[in-house]
Amino acid sequence: MSLYHTAQAIEASALGQTIRESTWLFPAIESTHLLALALLGGSILIMSLSILGWGLQTPVAEIYKSAHRYLNTAVIVLVITGVFLGISEPVKLYGRQAFLVKMISLVVALAVTYFAFNPLVKRGQSGAALRLVTVATIAAWLMVAMAGRWIGFS
């Protein structure tokens, strides 16, 4: 079975039809997705702005202790709601350059966040390397958000 036929089967599934045809379910999932994106952006920004000298004057490792729970929760909610949104219209997403860019950006953003940014912040590191990783983290998540918005216009 080809990828396109798989997308058609998912879209025709009971879950795909229910989400797509419900008056309230798709908007509720989309709203939750966007709220989680705001929560993720806020948790990344509060740490990032502090690292870059534009935010709180609290040690970044201390900010991380509070913010990482929100960051992790936001990522989990984003992935879950994103899967449900994808199930509702996989044929629309199939072959769309914007969706491909979003998925690649998501993988990059998750890797930069969890394998570079979080470990450096957790250890309370400072310096040029941390600032570079911070800018990369902001850019990666911004690209995910912009590509997601691009999907709506493509």
N, C-alpha and C positions, 0 to 999 in steps of 0.2 A: 504494500500500500504506500503510495507517495505521501509526501508531507502535506500537499494540498488536499488530498482525500482524507487525511487524518484531521485536518482543520475543518473540513466539511462535516465529518462525523461528530467532532466535538461541538460544533455549532448546532447541529441537529439534535444533540443529546437533550434529555429532559432538563438538566441543569442549565445548559446554554440557552434553551428556549425560555425557561422560567425567568432567568435574569434579564434577558433581552426584552421579553414581552410584559414584564411586570411594570406597573405604573410607578412603584416606589423603590423596588429593589436595586435597579441599576443606579439611580441617583443616590441612594443611600450608600452603596458600595463606593461610588465615585467620590462622594463627599468625605467618607471615612479615609479614602486614599489621599485626598488632598489635605485633610487635617493631619494625617500622619506625616505627609511631606513637610508641612509647616512645623511640626514637632521635631522632625529630623533637622530641618534647616535651623531652627532655634537652638537646638543642642550643639550642632556643629559651630554655628556662629558665635555662641557665647564663649566657647573655648577658643575659637580661632581669633576673634577680635582681641581677646585677652593676650594671646600669644603675640599678635602683631602690635600690641601696645595701644590699642584703641578701645579696649573694653575695661572690664573689672580689674582692679589692681590686686586681686586675690591670686595666690599661686595657682597655676593652671592645674596642677595635680589635685588640688583641693576642689576646683570647679569640676574636674573630671569625675570625682567621686559621686557627685550629684547628677551630672549631665549624662553620664554613660548609660544609666538605666533608661532614660528617655530616648536616647539614641538607639539602643538595642530594641526597645519596644516599638519605636517608629519603624525601624527596618523590618521587623517581623510583621507588623500590620501592613506595611507597604507591599511586601512580597505576597502576603495572603490575599489582600484586596486586588493586587495586580493580577494574580492568577485568575480570580473570579471575573475580573473585567475582561481578561483575555479569553476566557471560556465563553463569554457572551458574544464575542465577535471575532473569532480566529481567522475567518476567511477575509475579513476586512484588513486584518493585520498582516496576513500572509503576503510576502513580497513587498511590503511597504518599507522603503528606505528609512523612514523616521523610526519605525519600530525596531529595525535592526540597529540603528544608531543608539536608541535608548537601551537596548539589551547589552550592547557592547559597553556603553557608558556605565551601566549599572554594575557590570562585572568589574570594570576598572575602579569605580567609586568604592565598591565594597572592599576590593583588594587594598587600595590605598588607605582607606579608613581603618580596616581591621589589622592590616599587616605592617603599616608604617605609622599613621597618625596616632591611633590609640596607644600602641606600645610606647611611643616617645612621650606622649602627654602623661600617661600613667606613671612613667618613671620620673617625671618632673624635669625632663631635659629642656634645654634652651639652646639658642644659637641659630645660625643661618640654616642648618639642615632642617631644624624643626619649622622654621618660617617657610622654607621652600615646600616641605611636605604639607604644611597648613594651606598654602596657596593652591597646591595641587588638589588637596581634598575639597576645598571650596569650588574650584573649577570643575572637578569631576561630578560633584553633586548638582552643580548648576547645569551642566550638560545633560544630566539625566532629566532634570525638570524641563529644560528647554526642548529636548527631544520628545518628551511626553506631550508637551503642548503642541509640538509640530505634528504629532499623530492626529490631533484633532483638526488640523488644517489641511492634511494631505489626503 
